[in-house]
């Protein structure tokens, strides 16, 4: 058994990672300021500290074997409107966390990075060797942290793995998507099925893809969590390993909408809207490095299974919300 600190562990992915660590027999402390996370998202069995990563030195001590760092602001649009918020938290917060780890002698780190570091890829599938050219402050802050971690590894012997997520979806137990505002496709389409939205807006139907809509790589959140545990076992002191995480297969917007219709049995009206600036036609990951270095292969690649899990979580949340509204 090892002891780990999970920053952002009250969030969607962080809570799932914490739950997987607990299931593997580890001791887990979640550090989260609940600015975007939820207290109910912290899995049973984990200790919880409400606080900011900037203050991690108050709780991090030599008894910890490593840190899994998932605390970050992640809304692309907001990062454009308020870049200072993202630089202060995502970059400044991580700098403070690395200093706390150095002072406590905690020498293992798994970092939640993102495909947004690549921007608009020149070719697909996207490998870790692809040029990094983020198109938003959010992506730029994550790339800056990757550079920061690389320097920490070289100078101070940190063992670190950055996991660059593509499109995370699905649900795991009580861990599911409940962002406010919501910006991810699958939960947005499910909101239409639940009657919370009138229609789903399809941004562009004239892309050079089989059905004219954008193609994206969706990875189940539980597969993502399992990659974090494998990363803890695969890291080497002084090395910063970067791995893309995705299924390696893409699904179009229309395929997602059609799958939601099949799973839910509800009609999902769609409205074709203008393309969004910066949306590439196809964004699919090469996860070859994760397979080779981490021994990781996604076990839930089927889109229908991903949607079914997300639908079960969305219905449960909808029922609880309705019961609360009724008093």
N, C-alpha and C positions, 0 to 999 in steps of 0.2 A: 504493500500500500504506500502511495506517495501522497503528498499534500500539495494542492495547487490553488492558486488564486486565479479566478476567472473575472476579468474586468468586463463590464457590460453583460453580466450573466443574468440580468432580469429581462433581457431582450429576446427576440425571436431565435436567432442563432445561438446567442450566448447561453440561453436557458437550455437549449437542446444539447449543447456541448457539455454543460455542467451535469445534466442528467446522464449522459453517457459516461462521464468520468465516475460518477457515483455508482453506476451500474457495474463498472469495472473494478469497484472496490476501493477507489481513492477517496481521500478526504478533500472536500471542496469548500472554499470560501468565495462567495460572490461579492464583488465590489461594484456598486452601481448607484448613480445619483438619482435614478428614476425620472430623469428628464424626458426620456423616450421609452424607457422600459417600464415594466409593471411588477409590483411586489408579488402578484400571483404567478408571475413567470419564473420565479426562483424555485427550483425543484425541491421537494421535501427531502430533507437530509443534508442540505447544504447550509452552512452558516452564512448569514447575510450581514453585510456592512453597507449602510447607506452613506455614500461619500463620493468624492470626485477623484479621478485618477491623478490629478495634480497633487493630491494629498496622500498618495499611496504609501509614502514613507512612514505614515502613522501606523500602518497595519502590517506592512511587509517586514518579515524578519527571517533569520537563517533557517527557521523550521520549514520553510516552503521549498519544494523541489523545483518549482517552475511557475511560470505565468502564462496564461492564455489570454491574449489581449484583444478583446472584441468591443471595447468601449469607443464609440465614435459617432459623430453626426454623419448622416449618410444620404440626405436628400439633395439630389443634384441641383434642382431648381433653387432651393434655398441657398445653396452654396454660391450660386451666381449672384443672388441678391444680397447675401451677407457673408462674403468671403472671410471677413475677420473672425467671425464666430467659428469657422471651420479650422482656420490656421491656429487660433488660440487653443481650441480643444483637441483636435486631432494631432497636431504637431507639437504644440506646447505641452499638452497633457502626456504625450508619449515620451517627450524628453524628460519630464519629471519622473515618469515611471521607470525609464531606463536608469536614471540616477539612483532611484530607490533600490532597484535590483542590484546595481553595482555595490551600493553601500551595505546591503544585506547579504551579499555573496550568493544571490540567486542567479544561476547561470543558464537557465533554459527558458526559451520564449517561443511561443507560437503566435504569429500575428495575423489578424484578419485583414488581408489586403483585398484587392478588387480588380476585375477586368477593366474598370474605368481608367486604370493606369495606362492602358494601351491606346485609348481614344478611338479613332476610326481606323481599324486595322487595314493594312495593305493587302493582306491575303488571309484566307481561312483554310483549315483550322488554325487558330492563333496559338503559337508556341511562346515559351518564355523568352526566346531570342527576338521576338517581334519588337520593333521600335516602340518606345513609350512616349506617347504624345497626348496626355490627357486633355480633354476639351472642357473640363469644368474645374473649379477650385476643389471640389470634393476629390476628384481623381488626382489632382495635383498634390493634395495633402497626403493622400495614401502613398503616392510615389515618393514624396519627401521622407516619409517615415521609413519606407523600404531602404532608401539611401542611408538614413540615420542608423538603422539596424545593421546594415552592412559595415559601416564604420565601427560600430560597437563590437561587432564580432572580430574584426581585424585587429582592433586596438586592445581589447580587453578580454578576448577569449569567450565571448558569449556564444552559445549554441542556439541558433535560431532558424525557424522555418516561416516564411511568408506564404500564405495560401491565398491565391488570387481567385476569388469566387466569380462565377458567371451568374446565371439567374437562379437564385435559391427559391425553392417552392415546396409545397406539401406541408405537413404538420407531423409532430411527434408528441403524442399524449396531450398535455396541456400547453405545449409550445406550438404556436401558430402565428400567422401574420395578423396583427391588429394595429398597424401603423395609422397614425392620424397626422396629416392626411395620408390616405393610401395612394401609392403610385405604381404598384406592381400589377401586372396584367391579370394573373390568375385570381387573386382576391377581388380585383375590380369586376371581373366577369361574374364571379360568385355573388357579388353584391347585387348584380342585375337579377340573377336567379332568385335571390331572396326578396326582391322587390324594393331594395334600398336605392337602386338606380333605375332610371327608365330604359337606358340603352348603354351599350359599350361603344366607345368611339374608336374606330380603326383608323389609325393615322397613316394613311397612304395605302392604296391598293394597286399601285403601278410600279412596284419595285421589280427588279429582274430576278424574281423567284417563281416557283411553280404556280402559286396562286396570287401573286402580286403583293402579298403582305410580308412584313419583316419576319425573318427567321432567327430564333434565339435558342440557346442551349440551356435547358432547365435541369437542375440537379436537386434531388430530394434533400431536405434539410438534415435528415438522419444520416444519409451518406456523407454529407459535409462534416457532421460531427465526428463520424468514425475516422475521417481523414485527420482530424486534429489529434486524436489519440495515437494514430500511427506516426504522426509527425513527432510526437514526444519521444518515441522509441527510435526514430531514424536520424535524429540530429547529431551533429558532431561539433565539439568545442572549436570555436574559431571560424566556423563555416556559417554562411547565410545562404540557405537553400530557398529558392523560389519555385513554387509549384502552382500551375493552373489547376483548378478543379471544375470539371464539367463532365457531361455525359459523352461528349464528342459527337453527339447527334443534335440536329436542330429541329424545332417545330415552329411552324408559322403561326401568326396571330389567328388566322382562320382555323387552323387545326386546334388551337387551344379553345377557341370559342365553341367549335363543334364538339369537342370532348366534354366541355362543361354541359352542353345541352344533353349529351348522352348520359352523363353521370347523374345529373340533377333531375332530368325529365322536365325541365322548364324551358320555355322558349326564351331565347336571349336576343332581343332586337339589337341590331348593330347599325351604326351610322358611320359612313365613311367621311373622314375629316382630312384636312391637309397634312402633309408630311411634317414631322417635327425636325427642325434643323439639327444636323449632326447625327441623325439616326442611320447607321449603316444598314444595308439590305440584309446582310447575314453576319451573325456574330456567334461563332461556335469555337469551343476550346479544343486544343489538343491536351489531353491529360496523360501523355506518355511519360513525362517526368514523374508524376505522382505514382503511376504504376510501377516504374522502375525503382525509384528511390524509397517510396513509402510502402510499396506492396499493396497499394489501394486500387480497388476497382468498384465503381458504383454498383450496388446490388438492387437498386430500385430505379432503373432507367426508364420504365414505362410511363408515358404521360398520363394514361388513365389512372394508374395507381397513385401518382402524385396528386392528381385532381381529386380523387376519392378521399384521400387523407385530408386535403385542404377543405373539402366540402363538409366532412364530418366535423372539423374544428369550427368552420364558419357557422354551421347550423347550431352548434352548442353555444357559441358566443351570441348568436341572434336570439336564441331562446332565453339566455340569461339576461340579455339586454331588455327583452320584452317584459320579463318578470319583474325586473327592477323598476321599469317605467310604470308598471301597474301597482307598484307599492308593496 
